[in-house]
Amino acid sequence: MDLESVIHKNPIKEESWKHVLVLAYQSLGVVYGDLSTSPLYVYKSAFAEDIEHSDTNEEIFGVLSFVFWTLTLIPLFKYVFIVLRADDNGEGGTFALYSLLCRHARVSLMPNTQLADEDLTQYTMDETAAINKRNVGSGLKSLLEKHRVLQRVLLVLALIGTCMVIGDGVLTPAISVFSAISGLELSMSKEQHKYVEVPVACIILLFLFALQHYGTHRIGSLFAPVVLTWLICISSIGIYNIIHWNPHVYQALSPYYMFKFLKKTQSGGWMSLGGILLCITGSEAMFADLGHFSQLSIQIAFTFLVYPSLILAYMGQAAYLSKHHTLETDYRIGFYVSVPVKLRWPVLAIAILQAVVGSQAIITGTFSIIKQCSSLGCFPKVKIVHTSSKTHGQIYIPEINWSLMLLCLAVTIAFRDTKRLGNAAGLAVITVMLVTTCLMSLVIVLCWHKSAWVAICFLVFFGSIEALYFSASLIKFLEGAWVPIALSLIFLIIMYVWHYGTVMKYEFDVQNKVPINWLLGLGPTLGIVRVKGIGLIHTELVAGIPSVFSHFVTNLPAFHQVVIFLCIKSVPVPHVAPRERFLVGRIGPKEYRLYRCIARYGYRDVHKDDMEFENDLICSIAEFIRSDISEYSSGLGSFEDDTKMTVVGTSSSNSEGVKISDDNQDNNSQIEGTSSELKEVKPPKKVKKRVRFVVPDSPRMDMDTRAELVELMEAKEAGMAFIMSHSYVRAKRGSSWIKKVVINYGYDFLRRNSRGPTYALSLPHASTLEVGMIYHV
């Protein structure tokens, strides 16, 4: 099944209610697994600062008031009603906001951008962008475009949010599983419990990460029922506790109790905010997973099911605790103490399943964001395995999975309690939200073209709330909050070093590319013997001839009869339509048989397997050869000198284009079986395994075009060799010591331990040729 066609067909513009409700149900297991797990540990983390209950219940009512208004203002108002509208062609997340900003203002630091990218369907901006150019955002746009320092700050801000999401991927499974199995403490002594809790948590985590390579779709059908059962369970228990213990607990929903709480508890109450903010952990998933569902389905699921269920659960716990002031606050104030005794074991089983579902969601989200970073040149190339041919976005990254597992086990064994795990997770969660708030304020001005006052109000209102929680989390630096900071710092250094090295390497390629006059001086034979086959040269350049080609030609006496300079580049859009996948052009005159092909991918696109990509590549070049350039006048863009590029889609996207047919039958049967509407370009009869181009009926093909197609087909039959540079990147003499450390050690280490170009991963070693090059950047 062609996954690209599934992604790009946009099945419904006006969604039926039935479809919306189905998506809302399915979103429960993917989007809300983490958020729904928070009742397990919020109260225990909030009262970890030795805040004692009093008969007036001001403490417990104050915490409930904070939980209610935090859930209402951040997930409901900010995310559901505002942030979800800032989608990037249906996609969400930190990089969706960043790509929106990159398209509305030229702030992207990606080096290989082209004017042709702006002609992509998903690159096109809304009509108001052209109408409102003179609004208040024009000054901000000019400021960002003129100052490269501000562009770097914007990139670093996006990377900080990304790094904190990765840190959350380490901490959320640990605290979710640890809190779920804490129910065992009610059936055994405290001494026994501390020896059982950590081993059981580690076993569950090992099992969870070991299952990742099977893919979410294998067990995904269980996710939504588990979360739905969990929500029904906690809301029902909440209603029971409200009715049975304290029906007047609804009074705590008044914001007045927040002020009473802070006034009475003072610094202890302020520090407890770090535990209270855990009630919104997982809220970012509503935006990050927007591409898998629809805006309306996520809004319905949260507003009418998740939000009321969580509020009832927290109210029920508060009602129970308001009548039980003698509980040991550091031991028995957790979720399970408010569960009726007869239901504790079934609830424990559901809670463990719920913790696994919540952990699965954040792990999958971490894989997705790593893929986006890698696509945009901000993370070393890693092996990406698509675990489902039907469901977009379900991927598995082995290196990241095992790294997350080791880090998760390390923090679980090191901390051994939900207090420090909660401190660490809280800081990661609130930092991501602060980054989203900052980027959203820019989106409001630059993309939505609203008044600067609207953006300032958004930034001040939500930013002040999140800054309050951030300060409460940061004060616990030595009590666990240092973990996400340390993890984020490590990943941020990796990302920025890789991005900096990539940009420097590209600039070196641009400065040392071979002039077209040198190529023309060699003549059609390039001054060497042209042997049968296709030489596929991987390059990052979108214009000009890479120096690796001249290095190869200078040192070897032969080269392939057809040469293709292939550039696989990412563009700041979520998806590139298959019909716009390739940009194809010539380098030099026709008889040189030199082509440039740029394969464009969005940051959420699925890369095809090698054989399918190879066929699409050859078909795109054949279609370029067959078609008259004037037919693509709207897709042309001047390159350098005599080179122009034409937009050509994949073979699956263009039913009227050139197709490849492999045949082992004799020539006569092939000719007889050919439709009258099609023409064949056939190889010589002596070749046993025939490859033919099947082209649609078109105006009469001239002899030069037919000869060029025949030569391309013969080269395809002879085989393809993948040629890439094996680069050694070194800092120039006279560079600062910081640059020498970053390039000579940091970037060099990452480059040697990262994957090669995507297309080369599965090629036989006999078909791959590396040419050594030294880059002095």
QUIQUI-V278929 format. One record per run of one state. SS is the DSSP state (h for helix, s for strand, l for the rest). FROM is the first residue (numbers start at 1). LEN is the number of residues. Records with the same first field share a line. If there is no record, write none. Layout:
BEGIN
SS->FROM-LEN / FROM-LEN
END
This chain:
BEGIN
l->1-2 / 9-8 / 32-1 / 41-1 / 50-8 / 81-2 / 86-2 / 89-2 / 92-2 / 105-10 / 120-1 / 124-4 / 132-5 / 147-1 / 187-3 / 211-1 / 215-1 / 220-1 / 246-1 / 254-2 / 266-1 / 281-3 / 289-1 / 293-2 / 322-13 / 339-2 / 376-9 / 387-8 / 397-1 / 416-2 / 447-5 / 475-2 / 480-2 / 512-2 / 515-1 / 523-6 / 539-6 / 546-1 / 556-2 / 571-7 / 581-1 / 587-3 / 593-1 / 602-8 / 627-2 / 636-1 / 639-5 / 649-10 / 664-3 / 673-5 / 682-8 / 697-6 / 719-1 / 731-6 / 753-5 / 761-4 / 777-1
h->3-6 / 17-15 / 33-8 / 42-8 / 58-23 / 83-3 / 94-11 / 115-5 / 121-3 / 128-4 / 137-10 / 148-39 / 190-21 / 212-3 / 216-4 / 221-25 / 247-7 / 256-10 / 267-14 / 284-5 / 290-3 / 295-27 / 335-4 / 341-35 / 398-18 / 418-29 / 452-23 / 477-3 / 482-30 / 516-7 / 547-9 / 578-3 / 590-3 / 610-17 / 629-7 / 667-6 / 703-16 / 737-16 / 758-3 / 765-3
s->88-1 / 91-1 / 385-2 / 395-2 / 514-1 / 529-10 / 545-1 / 558-13 / 582-5 / 594-8 / 637-2 / 644-5 / 659-5 / 678-4 / 690-7 / 720-11 / 768-9
END
